């Protein structure tokens, strides 16, 4: 019983960690894109 609970907690924790890393990477990529593209001065 406890092994199953521990396994579920570990899987949920790993999924949360991966989601956090992916979100941070997307935000970083968006920031770099904004910083390195020329402004549209039309």
mmCIF file as Biopython writes it, N, C-alpha, C and O atoms, coordinates in Angstrom:
data_model
#
loop_
_atom_site.group_PDB
_atom_site.id
_atom_site.type_symbol
_atom_site.label_atom_id
_atom_site.label_alt_id
_atom_site.label_comp_id
_atom_site.label_asym_id
_atom_site.label_entity_id
_atom_site.label_seq_id
_atom_site.pdbx_PDB_ins_code
_atom_site.Cartn_x
_atom_site.Cartn_y
_atom_site.Cartn_z
_atom_site.occupancy
_atom_site.B_iso_or_equiv
_atom_site.auth_seq_id
_atom_site.auth_asym_id
_atom_site.pdbx_PDB_model_num
ATOM 1   N N  . UNK A ? 1  ? 0.815  -1.193 0.000   1.0 0.0 1  A 1 
ATOM 2   C CA . UNK A ? 1  ? 0.000  0.000  0.000   1.0 0.0 1  A 1 
ATOM 3   C C  . UNK A ? 1  ? 0.863  1.263  0.000   1.0 0.0 1  A 1 
ATOM 4   O O  . UNK A ? 1  ? 0.648  2.154  -0.822  1.0 0.0 1  A 1 
ATOM 5   N N  . UNK A ? 2  ? 1.827  1.351  0.902   1.0 0.0 2  A 1 
ATOM 6   C CA . UNK A ? 2  ? 2.666  2.542  0.988   1.0 0.0 2  A 1 
ATOM 7   C C  . UNK A ? 2  ? 3.552  2.703  -0.228  1.0 0.0 2  A 1 
ATOM 8   O O  . UNK A ? 2  ? 3.886  3.823  -0.617  1.0 0.0 2  A 1 
ATOM 9   N N  . UNK A ? 3  ? 3.937  1.585  -0.833  1.0 0.0 3  A 1 
ATOM 10  C CA . UNK A ? 3  ? 4.755  1.670  -2.035  1.0 0.0 3  A 1 
ATOM 11  C C  . UNK A ? 3  ? 3.983  2.338  -3.156  1.0 0.0 3  A 1 
ATOM 12  O O  . UNK A ? 3  ? 4.543  3.133  -3.911  1.0 0.0 3  A 1 
ATOM 13  N N  . UNK A ? 4  ? 2.695  2.020  -3.270  1.0 0.0 4  A 1 
ATOM 14  C CA . UNK A ? 4  ? 1.862  2.625  -4.304  1.0 0.0 4  A 1 
ATOM 15  C C  . UNK A ? 4  ? 1.697  4.125  -4.064  1.0 0.0 4  A 1 
ATOM 16  O O  . UNK A ? 4  ? 1.779  4.921  -4.999  1.0 0.0 4  A 1 
ATOM 17  N N  . UNK A ? 5  ? 1.466  4.500  -2.826  1.0 0.0 5  A 1 
ATOM 18  C CA . UNK A ? 5  ? 1.312  5.918  -2.494  1.0 0.0 5  A 1 
ATOM 19  C C  . UNK A ? 5  ? 2.603  6.662  -2.798  1.0 0.0 5  A 1 
ATOM 20  O O  . UNK A ? 5  ? 2.580  7.742  -3.387  1.0 0.0 5  A 1 
ATOM 21  N N  . UNK A ? 6  ? 3.719  6.087  -2.399  1.0 0.0 6  A 1 
ATOM 22  C CA . UNK A ? 6  ? 5.012  6.712  -2.663  1.0 0.0 6  A 1 
ATOM 23  C C  . UNK A ? 6  ? 5.275  6.821  -4.157  1.0 0.0 6  A 1 
ATOM 24  O O  . UNK A ? 6  ? 5.806  7.830  -4.622  1.0 0.0 6  A 1 
ATOM 25  N N  . UNK A ? 7  ? 4.912  5.804  -4.903  1.0 0.0 7  A 1 
ATOM 26  C CA . UNK A ? 7  ? 5.088  5.832  -6.356  1.0 0.0 7  A 1 
ATOM 27  C C  . UNK A ? 7  ? 4.234  6.931  -6.979  1.0 0.0 7  A 1 
ATOM 28  O O  . UNK A ? 7  ? 4.709  7.661  -7.849  1.0 0.0 7  A 1 
ATOM 29  N N  . UNK A ? 8  ? 3.003  7.057  -6.555  1.0 0.0 8  A 1 
ATOM 30  C CA . UNK A ? 8  ? 2.115  8.098  -7.090  1.0 0.0 8  A 1 
ATOM 31  C C  . UNK A ? 8  ? 2.663  9.485  -6.752  1.0 0.0 8  A 1 
ATOM 32  O O  . UNK A ? 8  ? 2.667  10.378 -7.600  1.0 0.0 8  A 1 
ATOM 33  N N  . UNK A ? 9  ? 3.119  9.661  -5.531  1.0 0.0 9  A 1 
ATOM 34  C CA . UNK A ? 9  ? 3.683  10.948 -5.121  1.0 0.0 9  A 1 
ATOM 35  C C  . UNK A ? 9  ? 4.924  11.269 -5.955  1.0 0.0 9  A 1 
ATOM 36  O O  . UNK A ? 9  ? 5.109  12.412 -6.373  1.0 0.0 9  A 1 
ATOM 37  N N  . UNK A ? 10 ? 5.763  10.282 -6.196  1.0 0.0 10 A 1 
ATOM 38  C CA . UNK A ? 10 ? 6.968  10.496 -6.989  1.0 0.0 10 A 1 
ATOM 39  C C  . UNK A ? 10 ? 6.615  10.859 -8.432  1.0 0.0 10 A 1 
ATOM 40  O O  . UNK A ? 10 ? 7.245  11.740 -9.017  1.0 0.0 10 A 1 
ATOM 41  N N  . UNK A ? 11 ? 5.627  10.199 -9.004  1.0 0.0 11 A 1 
ATOM 42  C CA . UNK A ? 11 ? 5.227  10.483 -10.380 1.0 0.0 11 A 1 
ATOM 43  C C  . UNK A ? 11 ? 4.629  11.884 -10.484 1.0 0.0 11 A 1 
ATOM 44  O O  . UNK A ? 11 ? 4.936  12.618 -11.423 1.0 0.0 11 A 1 
ATOM 45  N N  . UNK A ? 12 ? 3.784  12.257 -9.535  1.0 0.0 12 A 1 
ATOM 46  C CA . UNK A ? 12 ? 3.185  13.587 -9.540  1.0 0.0 12 A 1 
ATOM 47  C C  . UNK A ? 12 ? 4.266  14.658 -9.350  1.0 0.0 12 A 1 
ATOM 48  O O  . UNK A ? 12 ? 4.236  15.701 -10.003 1.0 0.0 12 A 1 
ATOM 49  N N  . UNK A ? 13 ? 5.199  14.398 -8.470  1.0 0.0 13 A 1 
ATOM 50  C CA . UNK A ? 13 ? 6.296  15.344 -8.261  1.0 0.0 13 A 1 
ATOM 51  C C  . UNK A ? 13 ? 7.154  15.504 -9.495  1.0 0.0 13 A 1 
ATOM 52  O O  . UNK A ? 13 ? 7.537  16.620 -9.846  1.0 0.0 13 A 1 
ATOM 53  N N  . UNK A ? 14 ? 7.463  14.396 -10.165 1.0 0.0 14 A 1 
ATOM 54  C CA . UNK A ? 14 ? 8.260  14.458 -11.387 1.0 0.0 14 A 1 
ATOM 55  C C  . UNK A ? 14 ? 7.506  15.212 -12.479 1.0 0.0 14 A 1 
ATOM 56  O O  . UNK A ? 14 ? 8.104  16.006 -13.205 1.0 0.0 14 A 1 
ATOM 57  N N  . UNK A ? 15 ? 6.211  14.977 -12.603 1.0 0.0 15 A 1 
ATOM 58  C CA . UNK A ? 15 ? 5.415  15.672 -13.614 1.0 0.0 15 A 1 
ATOM 59  C C  . UNK A ? 15 ? 5.377  17.175 -13.337 1.0 0.0 15 A 1 
ATOM 60  O O  . UNK A ? 15 ? 5.468  17.979 -14.265 1.0 0.0 15 A 1 
ATOM 61  N N  . UNK A ? 16 ? 5.244  17.551 -12.082 1.0 0.0 16 A 1 
ATOM 62  C CA . UNK A ? 16 ? 5.231  18.972 -11.721 1.0 0.0 16 A 1 
ATOM 63  C C  . UNK A ? 16 ? 6.583  19.614 -12.025 1.0 0.0 16 A 1 
ATOM 64  O O  . UNK A ? 16 ? 6.640  20.745 -12.509 1.0 0.0 16 A 1 
ATOM 65  N N  . UNK A ? 17 ? 7.664  18.900 -11.745 1.0 0.0 17 A 1 
ATOM 66  C CA . UNK A ? 17 ? 9.004  19.414 -12.020 1.0 0.0 17 A 1 
ATOM 67  C C  . UNK A ? 17 ? 9.208  19.626 -13.518 1.0 0.0 17 A 1 
ATOM 68  O O  . UNK A ? 17 ? 9.725  20.660 -13.942 1.0 0.0 17 A 1 
ATOM 69  N N  . UNK A ? 18 ? 8.801  18.644 -14.311 1.0 0.0 18 A 1 
ATOM 70  C CA . UNK A ? 18 ? 8.949  18.755 -15.763 1.0 0.0 18 A 1 
ATOM 71  C C  . UNK A ? 18 ? 8.094  19.896 -16.295 1.0 0.0 18 A 1 
ATOM 72  O O  . UNK A ? 18 ? 8.552  20.658 -17.147 1.0 0.0 18 A 1 
ATOM 73  N N  . UNK A ? 19 ? 6.872  20.031 -15.815 1.0 0.0 19 A 1 
ATOM 74  C CA . UNK A ? 19 ? 6.004  21.114 -16.265 1.0 0.0 19 A 1 
ATOM 75  C C  . UNK A ? 19 ? 6.601  22.475 -15.921 1.0 0.0 19 A 1 
ATOM 76  O O  . UNK A ? 19 ? 6.526  23.412 -16.716 1.0 0.0 19 A 1 
ATOM 77  N N  . UNK A ? 20 ? 7.189  22.577 -14.742 1.0 0.0 20 A 1 
ATOM 78  C CA . UNK A ? 20 ? 7.817  23.833 -14.335 1.0 0.0 20 A 1 
ATOM 79  C C  . UNK A ? 20 ? 8.996  24.170 -15.239 1.0 0.0 20 A 1 
ATOM 80  O O  . UNK A ? 20 ? 9.165  25.320 -15.644 1.0 0.0 20 A 1 
ATOM 81  N N  . UNK A ? 21 ? 9.811  23.168 -15.554 1.0 0.0 21 A 1 
ATOM 82  C CA . UNK A ? 21 ? 10.964 23.401 -16.431 1.0 0.0 21 A 1 
ATOM 83  C C  . UNK A ? 21 ? 10.536 23.791 -17.836 1.0 0.0 21 A 1 
ATOM 84  O O  . UNK A ? 21 ? 11.140 24.676 -18.442 1.0 0.0 21 A 1 
ATOM 85  N N  . UNK A ? 22 ? 9.495  23.138 -18.368 1.0 0.0 22 A 1 
ATOM 86  C CA . UNK A ? 22 ? 9.011  23.451 -19.712 1.0 0.0 22 A 1 
ATOM 87  C C  . UNK A ? 22 ? 8.451  24.873 -19.747 1.0 0.0 22 A 1 
ATOM 88  O O  . UNK A ? 22 ? 8.726  25.624 -20.683 1.0 0.0 22 A 1 
ATOM 89  N N  . UNK A ? 23 ? 7.673  25.242 -18.741 1.0 0.0 23 A 1 
ATOM 90  C CA . UNK A ? 23 ? 7.112  26.592 -18.689 1.0 0.0 23 A 1 
ATOM 91  C C  . UNK A ? 23 ? 8.225  27.632 -18.607 1.0 0.0 23 A 1 
ATOM 92  O O  . UNK A ? 23 ? 8.151  28.665 -19.273 1.0 0.0 23 A 1 
ATOM 93  N N  . UNK A ? 24 ? 9.248  27.377 -17.805 1.0 0.0 24 A 1 
ATOM 94  C CA . UNK A ? 24 ? 10.368 28.311 -17.674 1.0 0.0 24 A 1 
ATOM 95  C C  . UNK A ? 24 ? 11.127 28.430 -18.993 1.0 0.0 24 A 1 
ATOM 96  O O  . UNK A ? 24 ? 11.541 29.525 -19.373 1.0 0.0 24 A 1 
ATOM 97  N N  . UNK A ? 25 ? 11.309 27.319 -19.689 1.0 0.0 25 A 1 
ATOM 98  C CA . UNK A ? 25 ? 12.001 27.352 -20.982 1.0 0.0 25 A 1 
ATOM 99  C C  . UNK A ? 25 ? 11.198 28.149 -22.001 1.0 0.0 25 A 1 
ATOM 100 O O  . UNK A ? 25 ? 11.767 28.916 -22.778 1.0 0.0 25 A 1 
ATOM 101 N N  . UNK A ? 26 ? 9.886  27.972 -22.003 1.0 0.0 26 A 1 
ATOM 102 C CA . UNK A ? 26 ? 9.040  28.724 -22.937 1.0 0.0 26 A 1 
ATOM 103 C C  . UNK A ? 26 ? 9.081  30.215 -22.637 1.0 0.0 26 A 1 
ATOM 104 O O  . UNK A ? 26 ? 9.152  31.033 -23.554 1.0 0.0 26 A 1 
ATOM 105 N N  . UNK A ? 27 ? 9.037  30.570 -21.368 1.0 0.0 27 A 1 
ATOM 106 C CA . UNK A ? 27 ? 9.103  31.981 -20.995 1.0 0.0 27 A 1 
ATOM 107 C C  . UNK A ? 27 ? 10.458 32.576 -21.377 1.0 0.0 27 A 1 
ATOM 108 O O  . UNK A ? 27 ? 10.526 33.707 -21.858 1.0 0.0 27 A 1 
ATOM 109 N N  . UNK A ? 28 ? 11.524 31.823 -21.167 1.0 0.0 28 A 1 
ATOM 110 C CA . UNK A ? 28 ? 12.859 32.292 -21.512 1.0 0.0 28 A 1 
ATOM 111 C C  . UNK A ? 28 ? 12.989 32.485 -23.016 1.0 0.0 28 A 1 
ATOM 112 O O  . UNK A ? 28 ? 13.550 33.480 -23.476 1.0 0.0 28 A 1 
ATOM 113 N N  . UNK A ? 29 ? 12.468 31.530 -23.781 1.0 0.0 29 A 1 
ATOM 114 C CA . UNK A ? 29 ? 12.527 31.638 -25.242 1.0 0.0 29 A 1 
ATOM 115 C C  . UNK A ? 29 ? 11.730 32.845 -25.724 1.0 0.0 29 A 1 
ATOM 116 O O  . UNK A ? 29 ? 12.175 33.557 -26.624 1.0 0.0 29 A 1 
ATOM 117 N N  . UNK A ? 30 ? 10.568 33.084 -25.144 1.0 0.0 30 A 1 
ATOM 118 C CA . UNK A ? 30 ? 9.761  34.246 -25.527 1.0 0.0 30 A 1 
ATOM 119 C C  . UNK A ? 30 ? 10.480 35.546 -25.190 1.0 0.0 30 A 1 
ATOM 120 O O  . UNK A ? 30 ? 10.431 36.504 -25.962 1.0 0.0 30 A 1 
ATOM 121 N N  . UNK A ? 31 ? 11.144 35.580 -24.047 1.0 0.0 31 A 1 
ATOM 122 C CA . UNK A ? 31 ? 11.884 36.774 -23.654 1.0 0.0 31 A 1 
ATOM 123 C C  . UNK A ? 31 ? 13.028 37.045 -24.626 1.0 0.0 31 A 1 
ATOM 124 O O  . UNK A ? 31 ? 13.224 38.183 -25.051 1.0 0.0 31 A 1 
ATOM 125 N N  . UNK A ? 32 ? 13.787 36.003 -24.979 1.0 0.0 32 A 1 
ATOM 126 C CA . UNK A ? 32 ? 14.878 36.182 -25.931 1.0 0.0 32 A 1 
ATOM 127 C C  . UNK A ? 32 ? 14.359 36.609 -27.289 1.0 0.0 32 A 1 
ATOM 128 O O  . UNK A ? 32 ? 14.980 37.435 -27.958 1.0 0.0 32 A 1 
ATOM 129 N N  . UNK A ? 33 ? 13.230 36.058 -27.704 1.0 0.0 33 A 1 
ATOM 130 C CA . UNK A ? 33 ? 12.651 36.443 -28.983 1.0 0.0 33 A 1 
ATOM 131 C C  . UNK A ? 33 ? 12.278 37.916 -28.974 1.0 0.0 33 A 1 
ATOM 132 O O  . UNK A ? 33 ? 12.545 38.636 -29.937 1.0 0.0 33 A 1 
ATOM 133 N N  . UNK A ? 34 ? 11.665 38.361 -27.894 1.0 0.0 34 A 1 
ATOM 134 C CA . UNK A ? 34 ? 11.287 39.769 -27.795 1.0 0.0 34 A 1 
ATOM 135 C C  . UNK A ? 34 ? 12.516 40.678 -27.766 1.0 0.0 34 A 1 
ATOM 136 O O  . UNK A ? 34 ? 12.510 41.760 -28.352 1.0 0.0 34 A 1 
ATOM 137 N N  . UNK A ? 35 ? 13.560 40.234 -27.085 1.0 0.0 35 A 1 
ATOM 138 C CA . UNK A ? 35 ? 14.760 41.057 -26.928 1.0 0.0 35 A 1 
ATOM 139 C C  . UNK A ? 35 ? 15.591 41.126 -28.203 1.0 0.0 35 A 1 
ATOM 140 O O  . UNK A ? 35 ? 16.313 42.101 -28.411 1.0 0.0 35 A 1 
ATOM 141 N N  . UNK A ? 36 ? 15.504 40.120 -29.054 1.0 0.0 36 A 1 
ATOM 142 C CA . UNK A ? 36 ? 16.395 40.071 -30.218 1.0 0.0 36 A 1 
ATOM 143 C C  . UNK A ? 36 ? 15.712 40.402 -31.528 1.0 0.0 36 A 1 
ATOM 144 O O  . UNK A ? 36 ? 16.379 40.444 -32.562 1.0 0.0 36 A 1 
ATOM 145 N N  . UNK A ? 37 ? 14.417 40.638 -31.529 1.0 0.0 37 A 1 
ATOM 146 C CA . UNK A ? 37 ? 13.741 41.015 -32.773 1.0 0.0 37 A 1 
ATOM 147 C C  . UNK A ? 37 ? 13.674 42.533 -32.846 1.0 0.0 37 A 1 
ATOM 148 O O  . UNK A ? 37 ? 13.535 43.221 -31.835 1.0 0.0 37 A 1 
ATOM 149 N N  . UNK A ? 38 ? 13.778 43.031 -34.071 1.0 0.0 38 A 1 
ATOM 150 C CA . UNK A ? 38 ? 13.732 44.471 -34.285 1.0 0.0 38 A 1 
ATOM 151 C C  . UNK A ? 38 ? 12.321 44.986 -34.016 1.0 0.0 38 A 1 
ATOM 152 O O  . UNK A ? 38 ? 11.344 44.313 -34.346 1.0 0.0 38 A 1 
ATOM 153 N N  . UNK A ? 39 ? 12.209 46.141 -33.437 1.0 0.0 39 A 1 
ATOM 154 C CA . UNK A ? 39 ? 10.879 46.697 -33.196 1.0 0.0 39 A 1 
ATOM 155 C C  . UNK A ? 39 ? 10.209 47.090 -34.515 1.0 0.0 39 A 1 
ATOM 156 O O  . UNK A ? 39 ? 10.877 47.494 -35.467 1.0 0.0 39 A 1 
ATOM 157 N N  . UNK A ? 40 ? 8.920  46.968 -34.554 1.0 0.0 40 A 1 
ATOM 158 C CA . UNK A ? 40 ? 8.156  47.334 -35.743 1.0 0.0 40 A 1 
ATOM 159 C C  . UNK A ? 40 ? 7.796  48.810 -35.628 1.0 0.0 40 A 1 
ATOM 160 O O  . UNK A ? 40 ? 6.874  49.174 -34.898 1.0 0.0 40 A 1 
ATOM 161 N N  . UNK A ? 41 ? 8.524  49.656 -36.349 1.0 0.0 41 A 1 
ATOM 162 C CA . UNK A ? 41 ? 8.344  51.100 -36.210 1.0 0.0 41 A 1 
ATOM 163 C C  . UNK A ? 41 ? 7.499  51.694 -37.335 1.0 0.0 41 A 1 
ATOM 164 O O  . UNK A ? 41 ? 7.674  52.859 -37.692 1.0 0.0 41 A 1 
ATOM 165 N N  . UNK A ? 42 ? 6.601  50.916 -37.885 1.0 0.0 42 A 1 
ATOM 166 C CA . UNK A ? 42 ? 5.763  51.437 -38.972 1.0 0.0 42 A 1 
ATOM 167 C C  . UNK A ? 42 ? 4.728  52.390 -38.465 1.0 0.0 42 A 1 
ATOM 168 O O  . UNK A ? 42 ? 3.940  52.920 -39.248 1.0 0.0 42 A 1 
#
